[in-house]
Amino acid sequence: MKAKAVFYHAGCPICVTAEQSIANAIDPSRYDLEFVHLGEEKARVAEAESVGVKSVPALLIDDTPFHINFGASISDLK
């Protein structure tokens, strides 16, 4: 069974670049990778916040958030 990975972002240039890098770096045979654009999916901001995402872009792997650079605070996306 593959693990789940979620990449949360806000669509800014930093986020788009990170999304492309993540897509190329994550092994699809090991992870089901989902991309969530929080600027377009506002309903999922609370979800991201509940799993520990403090800023975007952030990658959630095995329930652990990894913050990449600093594009926007999660509170700015509410």
Secondary structure, 3 states (H helix, E strand, C coil): CCEEEEEEECCCHHHHHHHHHHHHHCCCCCEEEEEEECCCCHHHHHHHHHCCCCEEEEEEECCEEEEEEEEEEHHHHC
